[in-house]
Amino acid sequence: MPEVSDDAGAVVGGRRSTPTAAAPKAKAPSRVRMSAAQRREQLIATGRQLFAERGFDATSIEEVAARAKVSKPVVYEHFGGKEGLYAVVVDREVRALLDRITTALTAGHPRELLEQAALALLTYIEEETSGFRVLVRESPLMSGTATFSSVMNDVAHQVEHILGAEYKSRGYDPKLAELYSQALVGMVALTGRWWLEVRKPRKETVAAHLVNLAWNGLSHLEAKPTLITARRH
């Protein structure tokens, strides 16, 4: 019977064998721990995407936490709840869009300013589609928060000052500048919402046609327009 030893090696057939060394266990990849600021940014980006996809009402804290791979208490710790996260997302988008449009308004000629504003909005839609979807999905619950409508109102006030000076120089009533600025900005904004889904023609073509309609109409304004139907009575 062969001699067997249970020490470092075993004697087999009169020869000592060398024990096989166990393969070292592979280390599990260590998770990089995010700082509080990094985690907050991650949650904002996650919330932005979900609010864009589903809207405020259909998005839950559970979904935000699951997609960010954190527990629900982490989301509550940073934002206090879904409403707090939504408010932060909307506020950021409002400021981003308004900054783009304000920065774009650099030309001296009113027609160029109109072109710049239209292109700035369409470029934002093109590059920040999720953010624009969040803004146009206005939530009744957050009606007191800055929204797409409030951004457009801010832009309209800037356009109003431009039109007011232009109207005054042409002998038109500058008090009507507010009405026309709302009409112009509304036309661009609604066209932008339509273009969000169709994405054709290209944004430069859309902007050119918007300006064509607005400018050629503005350049031939009647001082005191009346409705044709009213003239018949």
Backbone as CSV, one residue per row, in Angstrom:
resi,resn,N_x,N_y,N_z,CA_x,CA_y,CA_z,C_x,C_y,C_z
1,MET,0.853,-1.208,0.000,0.000,0.000,0.000,0.864,1.224,0.000
2,PRO,0.622,2.212,-0.894,1.495,3.393,-0.951,1.396,4.218,0.298
3,GLU,2.523,4.797,0.638,2.606,5.635,1.847,1.941,6.978,1.574
4,VAL,1.110,7.398,2.500,0.399,8.656,2.346,0.715,9.556,3.511
5,SER,1.036,10.773,3.260,1.320,11.747,4.327,0.393,12.931,4.154
6,ASP,-0.097,13.498,5.265,-0.997,14.644,5.176,-0.289,15.949,5.493
7,ASP,1.063,15.960,5.410,1.776,17.233,5.609,1.890,17.961,4.295
8,ALA,2.916,18.787,4.092,3.018,19.668,2.939,2.895,18.932,1.619
9,GLY,3.374,17.702,1.534,3.265,16.946,0.299,2.794,15.549,0.586
10,ALA,2.493,14.769,-0.424,2.074,13.383,-0.246,3.078,12.496,-0.947
11,VAL,3.407,11.363,-0.327,4.331,10.419,-0.935,3.526,9.455,-1.761
12,VAL,3.775,9.440,-3.033,3.049,8.559,-3.933,4.077,7.713,-4.667
13,GLY,3.974,6.410,-4.458,4.911,5.510,-5.138,6.328,5.806,-4.741
14,GLY,6.564,6.219,-3.468,7.909,6.473,-2.983,8.445,7.834,-3.332
15,ARG,7.692,8.644,-4.054,8.154,9.985,-4.443,7.205,11.023,-3.873
16,ARG,7.753,12.073,-3.342,6.936,13.123,-2.730,6.452,14.090,-3.812
17,SER,5.135,14.317,-3.833,4.567,15.231,-4.820,4.426,16.622,-4.226
18,THR,4.499,17.609,-5.083,4.356,19.003,-4.636,2.897,19.396,-4.707
19,PRO,2.325,19.890,-3.617,0.910,20.269,-3.643,0.665,21.402,-4.636
20,THR,-0.495,21.339,-5.289,-0.866,22.383,-6.248,-1.350,23.611,-5.502
21,ALA,-0.759,24.762,-5.814,-1.158,26.006,-5.122,-2.534,26.441,-5.602
22,ALA,-3.367,26.873,-4.639,-4.713,27.341,-4.991,-4.619,28.641,-5.780
23,ALA,-5.431,28.754,-6.829,-5.426,29.969,-7.656,-5.922,31.142,-6.833
24,PRO,-5.237,32.279,-6.886,-5.676,33.435,-6.100,-7.045,33.916,-6.564
25,LYS,-7.878,34.269,-5.608,-9.217,34.754,-5.928,-9.154,36.132,-6.564
26,ALA,-9.925,36.303,-7.637,-9.956,37.610,-8.303,-10.666,38.616,-7.413
27,LYS,-10.086,39.772,-7.266,-10.695,40.808,-6.448,-11.908,41.399,-7.142
28,ALA,-12.970,41.530,-6.400,-14.168,42.166,-6.954,-13.878,43.629,-7.227
29,PRO,-14.311,44.141,-8.367,-14.040,45.551,-8.666,-14.667,46.460,-7.606
30,SER,-13.886,47.355,-7.084,-14.386,48.248,-6.036,-15.211,49.373,-6.654
31,ARG,-16.357,49.659,-6.041,-17.216,50.732,-6.537,-16.658,52.068,-6.096
32,VAL,-16.565,52.982,-7.061,-16.067,54.311,-6.738,-17.172,55.072,-6.028
33,ARG,-16.891,55.511,-4.846,-17.895,56.217,-4.062,-17.998,57.662,-4.538
34,MET,-19.212,58.078,-4.861,-19.419,59.447,-5.331,-19.447,60.405,-4.156
35,SER,-18.979,61.612,-4.423,-19.135,62.663,-3.423,-20.597,63.091,-3.411
36,ALA,-20.991,63.847,-2.402,-22.376,64.306,-2.313,-22.738,65.143,-3.535
37,ALA,-21.807,65.984,-3.989,-22.064,66.838,-5.153,-22.218,66.001,-6.417
38,GLN,-21.369,64.977,-6.573,-21.459,64.105,-7.750,-22.770,63.316,-7.750
39,ARG,-23.150,62.820,-6.570,-24.404,62.071,-6.472,-25.594,62.959,-6.816
40,ARG,-25.561,64.199,-6.351,-26.646,65.137,-6.636,-26.767,65.363,-8.147
41,GLU,-25.621,65.559,-8.816,-25.641,65.774,-10.264,-26.168,64.539,-10.992
42,GLN,-25.788,63.364,-10.506,-26.271,62.126,-11.112,-27.791,62.022,-10.996
43,LEU,-28.313,62.361,-9.835,-29.761,62.283,-9.617,-30.512,63.317,-10.452
44,ILE,-29.930,64.495,-10.605,-30.555,65.527,-11.447,-30.616,65.047,-12.900
45,ALA,-29.511,64.469,-13.382,-29.480,63.967,-14.761,-30.479,62.823,-14.951
46,THR,-30.577,61.956,-13.954,-31.525,60.839,-14.022,-32.958,61.347,-14.012
47,GLY,-33.249,62.272,-13.105,-34.587,62.845,-13.034,-34.954,63.569,-14.313
48,ARG,-34.015,64.312,-14.871,-34.243,65.044,-16.122,-34.677,64.091,-17.223
49,GLN,-33.980,62.955,-17.336,-34.302,61.994,-18.381,-35.676,61.368,-18.171
50,LEU,-35.981,61.010,-16.922,-37.272,60.378,-16.635,-38.435,61.359,-16.798
51,PHE,-38.253,62.591,-16.335,-39.314,63.591,-16.504,-39.556,63.874,-17.984
52,ALA,-38.486,63.827,-18.780,-38.636,64.039,-20.223,-39.398,62.888,-20.868
53,GLU,-39.111,61.671,-20.427,-39.743,60.490,-21.011,-41.190,60.338,-20.570
54,ARG,-41.454,60.570,-19.275,-42.743,60.210,-18.698,-43.584,61.382,-18.227
55,GLY,-42.945,62.524,-17.992,-43.666,63.628,-17.375,-43.602,63.527,-15.869
56,PHE,-44.026,64.583,-15.189,-43.920,64.633,-13.726,-44.784,63.577,-13.049
57,ASP,-46.052,63.526,-13.416,-46.995,62.653,-12.708,-46.640,61.176,-12.836
58,ALA,-46.168,60.762,-13.985,-45.899,59.341,-14.223,-44.527,58.893,-13.727
59,THR,-43.723,59.807,-13.253,-42.395,59.466,-12.738,-42.474,59.284,-11.224
60,SER,-41.826,58.261,-10.715,-41.829,58.006,-9.274,-40.412,58.073,-8.711
61,ILE,-40.337,58.310,-7.411,-39.040,58.314,-6.731,-38.392,56.935,-6.849
62,GLU,-39.214,55.882,-6.816,-38.677,54.520,-6.949,-37.931,54.363,-8.272
63,GLU,-38.500,54.909,-9.347,-37.854,54.802,-10.658,-36.554,55.597,-10.706
64,VAL,-36.582,56.788,-10.127,-35.365,57.607,-10.094,-34.267,56.868,-9.347
65,ALA,-34.614,56.318,-8.173,-33.629,55.607,-7.360,-33.101,54.367,-8.077
66,ALA,-34.019,53.621,-8.708,-33.607,52.396,-9.391,-32.674,52.696,-10.554
67,ARG,-32.991,53.706,-11.339,-32.152,54.021,-12.500,-30.797,54.570,-12.072
68,ALA,-30.771,55.289,-10.951,-29.499,55.829,-10.453,-28.739,54.818,-9.604
69,LYS,-29.381,53.642,-9.346,-28.781,52.578,-8.541,-28.466,53.053,-7.113
70,VAL,-29.451,53.712,-6.516,-29.332,54.139,-5.125,-30.645,53.773,-4.424
71,SER,-30.658,53.946,-3.116,-31.885,53.705,-2.373,-32.746,54.968,-2.371
72,LYS,-34.050,54.794,-2.137,-34.962,55.939,-2.125,-34.543,57.008,-1.107
73,PRO,-34.083,56.618,0.090,-33.689,57.650,1.062,-32.606,58.603,0.552
74,VAL,-31.759,58.108,-0.361,-30.708,58.975,-0.913,-31.340,60.114,-1.718
75,VAL,-32.370,59.791,-2.484,-33.059,60.820,-3.277,-33.736,61.816,-2.345
76,TYR,-34.404,61.308,-1.316,-35.078,62.192,-0.355,-34.078,63.078,0.377
77,GLU,-32.924,62.516,0.670,-31.894,63.278,1.382,-31.443,64.499,0.580
78,HIS,-31.349,64.341,-0.736,-30.854,65.434,-1.578,-31.944,66.434,-1.964
79,PHE,-33.171,65.952,-2.168,-34.199,66.833,-2.745,-35.496,66.906,-1.944
80,GLY,-35.635,66.075,-0.930,-36.841,66.108,-0.115,-38.025,65.404,-0.740
81,GLY,-37.921,65.007,-1.990,-39.015,64.319,-2.674,-39.007,64.603,-4.157
82,LYS,-39.989,64.085,-4.854,-40.071,64.239,-6.309,-40.253,65.700,-6.709
83,GLU,-41.063,66.431,-5.941,-41.314,67.837,-6.263,-40.027,68.652,-6.213
84,GLY,-39.191,68.377,-5.213,-37.927,69.105,-5.089,-36.983,68.821,-6.240
85,LEU,-36.910,67.564,-6.652,-36.051,67.193,-7.782,-36.561,67.838,-9.064
86,TYR,-37.859,67.800,-9.270,-38.454,68.395,-10.472,-38.181,69.899,-10.535
87,ALA,-38.323,70.562,-9.405,-38.103,72.012,-9.360,-36.669,72.358,-9.756
88,VAL,-35.712,71.567,-9.290,-34.304,71.819,-9.623,-34.073,71.597,-11.115
89,VAL,-34.626,70.517,-11.655,-34.461,70.209,-13.087,-35.047,71.328,-13.946
90,VAL,-36.273,71.749,-13.626,-36.933,72.797,-14.413,-36.170,74.114,-14.310
91,ASP,-35.740,74.466,-13.117,-35.014,75.722,-12.927,-33.743,75.755,-13.765
92,ARG,-33.030,74.643,-13.811,-31.805,74.576,-14.614,-32.093,74.747,-16.095
93,GLU,-33.145,74.091,-16.569,-33.476,74.179,-17.988,-33.929,75.583,-18.363
94,VAL,-34.703,76.204,-17.484,-35.156,77.572,-17.730,-33.958,78.496,-17.888
95,ARG,-33.015,78.400,-16.966,-31.838,79.273,-17.018,-30.980,78.975,-18.240
96,ALA,-30.848,77.694,-18.584,-30.034,77.315,-19.743,-30.627,77.866,-21.028
97,LEU,-31.945,77.736,-21.190,-32.594,78.224,-22.406,-32.563,79.738,-22.482
98,LEU,-32.870,80.395,-21.379,-32.874,81.857,-21.372,-31.474,82.404,-21.636
99,ASP,-30.459,81.765,-21.069,-29.070,82.200,-21.299,-28.698,82.074,-22.774
100,ARG,-29.119,80.980,-23.389,-28.812,80.776,-24.810,-29.418,81.888,-25.663
101,ILE,-30.691,82.158,-25.415,-31.385,83.149,-26.243,-30.844,84.545,-25.977
102,THR,-30.622,84.872,-24.693,-30.104,86.198,-24.349,-28.719,86.420,-24.940
103,THR,-27.881,85.395,-24.848,-26.520,85.495,-25.391,-26.538,85.634,-26.907
104,ALA,-27.521,85.010,-27.540,-27.599,85.043,-29.008,-27.995,86.406,-29.543
105,LEU,-28.691,87.205,-28.742,-29.189,88.497,-29.222,-28.085,89.549,-29.199
106,THR,-27.249,89.524,-30.239,-26.099,90.429,-30.285,-26.157,91.411,-31.451
107,ALA,-26.997,91.124,-32.434,-27.019,91.967,-33.638,-27.699,93.303,-33.365
108,GLY,-27.473,94.243,-34.255,-28.089,95.550,-34.099,-29.381,95.685,-34.872
109,HIS,-29.506,94.938,-35.954,-30.689,95.033,-36.806,-31.794,94.120,-36.276
110,PRO,-33.037,94.604,-36.189,-34.136,93.793,-35.651,-34.330,92.461,-36.367
111,ARG,-34.158,92.453,-37.693,-34.339,91.182,-38.411,-33.291,90.165,-37.993
112,GLU,-32.062,90.596,-37.843,-31.007,89.684,-37.395,-31.266,89.192,-35.976
113,LEU,-31.805,90.056,-35.134,-32.141,89.656,-33.769,-33.211,88.561,-33.787
114,LEU,-34.173,88.710,-34.659,-35.221,87.703,-34.778,-34.635,86.378,-35.260
115,GLU,-33.732,86.441,-36.221,-33.062,85.238,-36.711,-32.274,84.558,-35.591
116,GLN,-31.556,85.359,-34.813,-30.735,84.813,-33.732,-31.592,84.147,-32.660
117,ALA,-32.711,84.773,-32.333,-33.592,84.203,-31.305,-34.193,82.875,-31.788
118,ALA,-34.648,82.848,-33.037,-35.240,81.623,-33.586,-34.218,80.498,-33.643
119,LEU,-33.016,80.806,-34.108,-31.967,79.776,-34.198,-31.528,79.294,-32.820
120,ALA,-31.470,80.211,-31.847,-31.069,79.818,-30.490,-32.056,78.819,-29.904
121,LEU,-33.344,79.071,-30.098,-34.358,78.152,-29.581,-34.282,76.805,-30.288
122,LEU,-34.174,76.808,-31.610,-34.116,75.553,-32.359,-32.845,74.763,-32.038
123,THR,-31.741,75.461,-31.802,-30.496,74.790,-31.437,-30.612,74.138,-30.065
124,TYR,-31.271,74.842,-29.149,-31.504,74.264,-27.822,-32.350,72.993,-27.938
125,ILE,-33.392,73.034,-28.749,-34.248,71.856,-28.947,-33.430,70.700,-29.519
126,GLU,-32.544,71.024,-30.449,-31.727,70.013,-31.118,-30.711,69.390,-30.160
127,GLU,-30.055,70.220,-29.359,-28.961,69.749,-28.510,-29.406,69.310,-27.123
128,GLU,-30.487,69.850,-26.634,-30.967,69.536,-25.281,-32.420,69.060,-25.354
129,THR,-32.634,68.021,-26.141,-33.997,67.549,-26.389,-34.708,67.155,-25.100
130,SER,-34.016,66.443,-24.217,-34.648,66.021,-22.964,-35.055,67.229,-22.122
131,GLY,-34.176,68.216,-22.055,-34.493,69.411,-21.282,-35.696,70.140,-21.840
132,PHE,-35.789,70.245,-23.161,-36.924,70.925,-23.772,-38.211,70.148,-23.522
133,ARG,-38.146,68.813,-23.568,-39.333,68.005,-23.295,-39.825,68.228,-21.862
134,VAL,-38.890,68.367,-20.934,-39.278,68.641,-19.542,-40.039,69.963,-19.469
135,LEU,-39.532,70.986,-20.160,-40.145,72.311,-20.095,-41.538,72.333,-20.714
136,VAL,-41.726,71.626,-21.815,-43.027,71.688,-22.480,-44.048,70.750,-21.848
137,ARG,-43.595,69.865,-20.949,-44.517,69.009,-20.199,-44.871,69.694,-18.883
138,GLU,-45.389,70.887,-18.943,-45.624,71.656,-17.729,-46.554,70.916,-16.775
139,SER,-46.135,70.818,-15.518,-46.914,70.097,-14.518,-47.833,71.036,-13.761
140,PRO,-49.116,70.699,-13.649,-50.043,71.548,-12.892,-49.601,71.714,-11.445
141,LEU,-48.971,70.660,-10.903,-48.541,70.707,-9.514,-47.480,71.770,-9.296
142,MET,-46.674,71.991,-10.340,-45.567,72.930,-10.205,-45.849,74.228,-10.951
143,SER,-47.108,74.614,-11.009,-47.484,75.800,-11.795,-46.812,77.064,-11.277
144,GLY,-46.385,77.059,-10.013,-45.713,78.239,-9.478,-44.240,78.294,-9.824
145,THR,-43.735,77.217,-10.423,-42.324,77.151,-10.775,-42.112,77.708,-12.183
146,ALA,-40.922,78.253,-12.416,-40.596,78.758,-13.753,-40.740,77.629,-14.768
147,THR,-41.391,77.898,-15.877,-41.641,76.892,-16.896,-41.316,77.462,-18.270
148,PHE,-41.614,76.660,-19.295,-41.361,77.102,-20.664,-42.111,78.396,-20.962
149,SER,-43.344,78.492,-20.502,-44.126,79.711,-20.735,-43.475,80.930,-20.109
150,SER,-42.942,80.757,-18.902,-42.309,81.901,-18.244,-41.021,82.307,-18.951
151,VAL,-40.302,81.312,-19.502,-39.093,81.640,-20.276,-39.480,82.443,-21.505
152,MET,-40.511,81.994,-22.202,-40.949,82.694,-23.398,-41.447,84.108,-23.066
153,ASN,-42.049,84.259,-21.888,-42.464,85.595,-21.454,-41.261,86.503,-21.251
154,ASP,-40.199,85.939,-20.657,-38.973,86.726,-20.463,-38.380,87.155,-21.799
155,VAL,-38.377,86.221,-22.747,-37.852,86.542,-24.075,-38.736,87.600,-24.735
156,ALA,-40.049,87.451,-24.584,-40.983,88.408,-25.187,-40.763,89.812,-24.647
157,HIS,-40.421,89.931,-23.364,-40.163,91.255,-22.782,-38.919,91.891,-23.414
158,GLN,-37.918,91.062,-23.705,-36.730,91.595,-24.373,-37.072,92.056,-25.794
159,VAL,-37.858,91.233,-26.483,-38.275,91.594,-27.844,-39.142,92.852,-27.812
160,GLU,-39.939,92.993,-26.766,-40.814,94.160,-26.628,-40.013,95.457,-26.624
161,HIS,-38.888,95.474,-25.917,-38.053,96.681,-25.874,-37.500,97.001,-27.265
162,ILE,-37.109,95.960,-27.992,-36.580,96.163,-29.343,-37.667,96.715,-30.265
163,LEU,-38.851,96.077,-30.204,-39.952,96.521,-31.060,-40.438,97.913,-30.684
164,GLY,-40.443,98.196,-29.387,-40.915,99.496,-28.932,-40.120,100.628,-29.548
165,ALA,-38.787,100.478,-29.546,-37.934,101.509,-30.138,-38.153,101.600,-31.643
166,GLU,-38.320,100.436,-32.279,-38.523,100.401,-33.722,-39.868,101.048,-34.095
167,TYR,-40.907,100.729,-33.322,-42.225,101.298,-33.583,-42.222,102.813,-33.439
168,LYS,-41.557,103.257,-32.402,-41.509,104.705,-32.138,-40.839,105.433,-33.287
169,SER,-39.759,104.856,-33.818,-39.031,105.508,-34.910,-39.853,105.538,-36.194
170,ARG,-40.819,104.610,-36.329,-41.642,104.548,-37.540,-43.002,105.207,-37.371
171,GLY,-43.235,105.770,-36.206,-44.490,106.468,-35.986,-45.648,105.588,-35.574
172,TYR,-45.358,104.325,-35.186,-46.408,103.431,-34.705,-46.570,103.596,-33.197
173,ASP,-47.668,103.103,-32.677,-47.925,103.196,-31.245,-47.028,102.201,-30.501
174,PRO,-46.046,102.657,-29.704,-45.128,101.744,-29.013,-45.819,100.881,-27.961
175,LYS,-47.035,101.271,-27.561,-47.755,100.466,-26.574,-48.152,99.107,-27.133
176,LEU,-48.195,98.995,-28.458,-48.555,97.726,-29.096,-47.374,96.765,-29.195
177,ALA,-46.197,97.227,-28.795,-45.002,96.383,-28.894,-45.156,95.108,-28.062
178,GLU,-45.821,95.206,-26.910,-45.999,94.019,-26.064,-46.835,92.964,-26.784
179,LEU,-47.928,93.393,-27.420,-48.797,92.465,-28.143,-48.019,91.755,-29.254
180,TYR,-47.273,92.545,-30.037,-46.541,91.954,-31.156,-45.400,91.062,-30.689
181,SER,-44.759,91.424,-29.590,-43.658,90.595,-29.094,-44.181,89.236,-28.633
182,GLN,-45.352,89.222,-27.974,-45.942,87.951,-27.554,-46.314,87.106,-28.773
183,ALA,-46.845,87.755,-29.801,-47.231,87.037,-31.015,-46.019,86.425,-31.713
184,LEU,-44.948,87.197,-31.820,-43.746,86.719,-32.491,-43.092,85.568,-31.735
185,VAL,-42.913,85.756,-30.436,-42.264,84.721,-29.622,-43.136,83.473,-29.569
186,GLY,-44.459,83.671,-29.471,-45.362,82.524,-29.463,-45.287,81.738,-30.753
187,MET,-45.170,82.430,-31.865,-45.066,81.770,-33.166,-43.806,80.901,-33.231
188,VAL,-42.695,81.441,-32.771,-41.435,80.693,-32.785,-41.501,79.509,-31.824
189,ALA,-42.061,79.743,-30.623,-42.110,78.693,-29.606,-42.989,77.523,-30.046
190,LEU,-44.166,77.825,-30.606,-45.061,76.748,-31.046,-44.474,75.988,-32.232
191,THR,-43.807,76.707,-33.105,-43.144,76.035,-34.229,-42.028,75.134,-33.705
192,GLY,-41.341,75.610,-32.670,-40.282,74.803,-32.057,-40.818,73.510,-31.469
193,ARG,-41.990,73.572,-30.850,-42.590,72.361,-30.275,-42.968,71.378,-31.386
194,TRP,-43.452,71.902,-32.494,-43.765,71.038,-33.635,-42.487,70.416,-34.188
195,TRP,-41.427,71.227,-34.336,-40.172,70.750,-34.925,-39.499,69.723,-34.015
196,LEU,-39.771,69.784,-32.715,-39.218,68.817,-31.763,-39.527,67.390,-32.201
197,GLU,-40.706,67.177,-32.757,-41.121,65.826,-33.150,-40.743,65.470,-34.581
198,VAL,-40.825,66.415,-35.503,-40.618,66.075,-36.921,-39.156,66.206,-37.364
199,ARG,-38.453,67.192,-36.821,-37.030,67.439,-37.113,-36.714,67.632,-38.590
200,LYS,-37.652,68.098,-39.334,-37.396,68.482,-40.713,-38.402,69.550,-41.119
201,PRO,-38.014,70.480,-41.972,-36.679,70.619,-42.562,-35.634,70.997,-41.506
202,ARG,-34.393,71.178,-41.936,-33.317,71.506,-41.007,-33.595,72.835,-40.319
203,LYS,-32.977,73.011,-39.146,-33.315,74.152,-38.292,-33.073,75.497,-38.972
204,GLU,-32.021,75.598,-39.784,-31.755,76.867,-40.470,-32.886,77.226,-41.431
205,THR,-33.449,76.198,-42.080,-34.565,76.429,-43.002,-35.812,76.861,-42.230
206,VAL,-36.066,76.190,-41.103,-37.216,76.554,-40.268,-37.086,77.997,-39.794
207,ALA,-35.900,78.348,-39.311,-35.676,79.710,-38.822,-35.868,80.729,-39.933
208,ALA,-35.362,80.403,-41.125,-35.489,81.341,-42.254,-36.952,81.585,-42.605
209,HIS,-37.768,80.541,-42.587,-39.183,80.700,-42.918,-39.936,81.455,-41.815
210,LEU,-39.572,81.203,-40.568,-40.180,81.951,-39.468,-39.903,83.445,-39.610
211,VAL,-38.647,83.746,-39.885,-38.258,85.151,-40.035,-38.916,85.754,-41.269
212,ASN,-39.021,84.973,-42.332,-39.667,85.453,-43.548,-41.111,85.876,-43.262
213,LEU,-41.836,85.012,-42.558,-43.222,85.325,-42.220,-43.309,86.527,-41.291
214,ALA,-42.480,86.522,-40.261,-42.550,87.601,-39.272,-42.050,88.926,-39.834
215,TRP,-40.892,88.900,-40.477,-40.285,90.161,-40.908,-41.032,90.800,-42.066
216,ASN,-41.390,90.015,-43.045,-42.097,90.598,-44.181,-43.473,91.091,-43.786
217,GLY,-44.023,90.479,-42.753,-45.270,91.011,-42.212,-45.035,92.300,-41.454
218,LEU,-43.981,92.325,-40.631,-43.672,93.508,-39.830,-43.282,94.697,-40.706
219,SER,-42.600,94.416,-41.813,-42.109,95.517,-42.642,-43.213,96.202,-43.439
220,HIS,-44.410,95.570,-43.476,-45.530,96.186,-44.184,-46.737,96.353,-43.262
221,LEU,-46.460,96.715,-42.026,-47.537,96.884,-41.054,-48.443,98.049,-41.439
222,GLU,-49.727,97.871,-41.200,-50.659,98.983,-41.309,-50.657,99.718,-39.972
223,ALA,-50.705,101.025,-40.021,-50.672,101.804,-38.782,-51.879,101.518,-37.904
224,LYS,-53.051,101.351,-38.532,-54.276,101.070,-37.772,-55.053,99.968,-38.480
225,PRO,-54.636,98.722,-38.274,-55.289,97.620,-38.982,-56.706,97.375,-38.473
226,THR,-57.568,96.922,-39.375,-58.926,96.535,-38.998,-59.252,95.212,-39.656
227,LEU,-60.199,94.505,-39.095,-60.598,93.224,-39.659,-61.472,93.451,-40.887
228,ILE,-61.275,92.655,-41.915,-62.059,92.780,-43.134,-63.534,92.554,-42.846
229,THR,-63.814,91.579,-41.978,-65.224,91.310,-41.649,-65.877,92.510,-40.978
230,ALA,-65.088,93.265,-40.175,-65.644,94.418,-39.500,-65.960,95.542,-40.492
231,ARG,-65.192,95.580,-41.599,-65.392,96.645,-42.581,-66.703,96.476,-43.348
232,ARG,-67.220,95.270,-43.361,-68.446,94.981,-44.133,-69.695,95.425,-43.415
233,HIS,-69.567,95.743,-42.133,-70.757,96.111,-41.363,-70.816,97.616,-41.152
